[in-house]
């Protein structure tokens, strides 16, 4: 790539850009598979693209396009959501296939401008790295860590606590039974 990528909003209204939406679907699914383990990647990607296709104003999909080949080489996905009555914007995906220089920062800046137009209370950005570059370049602040515990099916994770712990799991309806079921 000889020049910086072009950053455009991917929409079905523009026939040239609409042709990139199937590639965006694949990218969103791959990114979800790699970094959003809390969702089913195929369902997540289809839902996101469906919202773009119907013109949902609460979703923004930006494409980073190689000006030499017209290939989609990166994307930023953002969505407005509510926590109670407070509107927020979440940027769950920022992904580039190669070194795109400042283009990914510029794309996130465009998403932030879009968020500002949505009159939201804050913007949250998911990063699979430590986030320092987003803090330094765009002023994001680290305000929480996300920890994940994975277990199969309907099995409960092993009880943690001091020796002699009764096995009560906070947030569940009662103590665990030997079978792993929760007492009613």
FENRA-V339061 format. One record per backbone hydrogen bond with DSSP energy under -1.0 kcal/mol. CO is the residue of the C=O (numbers start at 1). NH is the residue of the N-H. Records with the same first field share a line. If there is no record, write none. Layout:
BEGIN
CO->NH  NH
END
This chain:
BEGIN
6->65
8->63
14->18
15->19
17->20
18->21
20->24
21->25
22->26
23->27
24->28
25->29
26->30
27->31
28->32
29->33
30->34
31->35
32->36
36->39
40->44
41->45
42->46
43->47
44->48
45->49
46->50
47->51
48->52
49->53
50->54
51->56
52->55
56->59
58->80
60->78
61->10
62->76
63->8
64->73
65->6
66->70
71->66
73->97
74->64
75->95
76->62
77->93
78->60
79->90
81->88
83->86
86->83
87->121
88->81
89->124
90->79
91->126
93->77
95->75
100->103
102->106
103->107
104->108
105->109
106->110
107->111
108->112
109->113
110->114
111->115
112->116
113->117
115->120
116->119
122->89
124->91
131->135
132->136
133->137
134->138  140
135->139
152->155
162->165
169->172
175->183
177->180
181->177
END
